[in-house]
């Protein structure tokens, strides 16, 4: 009876060890899948932001191109000097100094936004690396 008891204990111990190994392997696999998903989401968001920025830049470029074309059409159609249009725009819409101040503020805000996005991505990457380091221990 003693030998059968030791055999049962040995089989139980081997089963426990195998289950522990399977559980650890499953946990590591789940963490690696989570890490892959997070990295893919970061890449997708970066690509989406780049596409939005490019679309905004194209729209701005098209607007300025249309304005240049309109000024050229007015100039060639009427024979008047461009300065008449420039004076009208200056008096009606926005002064050059105000425009420059707005552009400087927008540029500063865009840089700050880019910096905040970059810091957020760096924090996410550090958390991912920290989680991966803890899972490999």
C-alpha positions as CSV (number, residue, x, y, z in Angstrom):
1,X,0.0,0.0,0.0
2,X,2.9,2.4,0.6
3,X,4.2,2.2,-2.9
4,X,0.7,2.9,-4.4
5,X,0.4,6.0,-2.1
6,X,3.8,7.3,-3.3
7,X,2.9,6.7,-6.9
8,X,-0.4,8.7,-6.4
9,X,1.5,11.5,-4.7
10,X,4.1,11.5,-7.5
11,X,1.4,11.6,-10.2
12,X,-0.4,14.4,-8.3
13,X,2.8,16.4,-8.0
14,X,3.6,16.0,-11.7
15,X,0.1,17.1,-12.6
16,X,0.4,20.1,-10.4
17,X,3.8,21.1,-12.0
18,X,2.3,20.6,-15.5
19,X,-0.7,22.7,-14.7
20,X,1.5,25.5,-13.2
21,X,3.6,25.5,-16.3
22,X,0.5,25.6,-18.5
23,X,-0.9,28.5,-16.4
24,X,2.3,30.5,-16.6
25,X,2.6,29.9,-20.3
26,X,-1.0,31.0,-20.9
27,X,-0.5,34.1,-18.8
28,X,2.6,35.1,-20.8
29,X,0.8,34.4,-24.1
30,X,-2.1,36.6,-22.9
31,X,0.2,39.4,-21.9
32,X,2.1,39.3,-25.2
33,X,-1.3,39.4,-27.1
34,X,-2.3,42.4,-25.0
35,X,1.0,44.1,-25.7
36,X,0.7,43.5,-29.5
37,X,-2.9,44.9,-29.4
38,X,-1.7,48.1,-27.6
39,X,1.2,48.6,-29.9
40,X,-1.1,48.1,-32.9
41,X,-3.5,50.7,-31.5
42,X,-0.7,53.1,-31.0
43,X,0.4,52.6,-34.6
44,X,-3.1,53.0,-35.8
45,X,-3.6,56.3,-33.9
46,X,-0.3,57.7,-35.1
47,X,-1.3,56.9,-38.7
48,X,-4.8,58.4,-38.2
49,X,-3.3,61.6,-36.7
50,X,-0.8,61.9,-39.6
51,X,-3.6,61.5,-42.1
52,X,-5.6,64.2,-40.3
53,X,-2.7,66.6,-40.3
54,X,-2.0,65.9,-44.0
55,X,-5.7,66.5,-44.9
56,X,-5.6,69.8,-43.0
57,X,-2.5,70.9,-44.7
58,X,-3.9,70.0,-48.1
59,X,-7.1,71.9,-47.3
60,X,-5.1,74.9,-46.2
61,X,-2.9,74.7,-49.3
62,X,-6.0,74.5,-51.6
63,X,-7.5,77.5,-49.8
64,X,-4.4,79.7,-50.3
65,X,-4.1,78.5,-53.9
66,X,-7.7,79.5,-54.6
67,X,-7.1,82.9,-53.0
68,X,-4.0,83.4,-55.2
69,X,-5.9,82.3,-58.3
70,X,-8.8,84.7,-57.5
71,X,-6.4,87.6,-57.0
72,X,-4.7,86.7,-60.3
73,X,-8.1,86.6,-62.0
74,X,-9.1,90.0,-60.7
75,X,-5.8,91.4,-61.6
76,X,-5.8,90.2,-65.2
77,X,-9.5,90.8,-65.7
78,X,-9.7,94.3,-64.4
79,X,-6.2,95.5,-65.1
80,X,-6.2,97.0,-61.6
81,X,-3.2,96.6,-59.3
82,X,-3.2,93.9,-56.6
83,X,-2.7,96.6,-54.0
84,X,-6.4,97.6,-54.3
85,X,-7.4,94.1,-53.2
86,X,-4.7,94.1,-50.5
87,X,-6.0,97.4,-49.1
88,X,-9.5,96.1,-49.1
89,X,-8.5,92.9,-47.3
90,X,-6.4,94.9,-44.8
91,X,-9.2,97.3,-44.0
92,X,-12.0,94.7,-43.9
93,X,-10.6,91.5,-42.4
94,X,-7.4,91.3,-40.5
95,X,-4.3,93.3,-39.9
96,X,-1.0,91.7,-40.7
97,X,0.3,91.9,-37.1
98,X,-2.9,90.3,-35.8
99,X,-2.6,87.6,-38.4
100,X,1.0,86.9,-37.5
101,X,0.1,86.8,-33.8
102,X,-2.6,84.3,-34.5
103,X,-0.3,82.1,-36.6
104,X,2.3,82.2,-33.9
105,X,-0.2,81.1,-31.3
106,X,-1.5,78.3,-33.5
107,X,2.0,77.2,-34.2
108,X,2.8,77.2,-30.5
109,X,-0.5,75.3,-29.7
110,X,0.3,72.7,-32.4
111,X,3.8,72.2,-31.0
112,X,2.4,71.8,-27.5
113,X,-0.2,69.3,-28.7
114,X,2.4,67.3,-30.5
115,X,4.6,67.3,-27.4
116,X,1.7,66.2,-25.2
117,X,0.9,63.4,-27.6
118,X,4.5,62.3,-27.7
119,X,4.7,62.3,-23.9
120,X,1.5,60.2,-23.7
121,X,2.9,57.7,-26.2
122,X,6.1,57.5,-24.3
123,X,4.2,56.8,-21.0
124,X,2.2,54.1,-22.7
125,X,5.4,52.5,-24.1
126,X,7.0,52.6,-20.6
127,X,3.9,50.9,-19.1
128,X,4.0,48.2,-21.8
129,X,7.7,47.6,-21.2
130,X,7.2,47.5,-17.4
131,X,4.3,45.0,-17.8
132,X,6.5,42.9,-20.1
133,X,9.4,43.0,-17.6
134,X,7.1,41.9,-14.8
135,X,5.7,39.1,-16.8
136,X,9.1,37.8,-17.7
137,X,10.2,37.6,-14.1
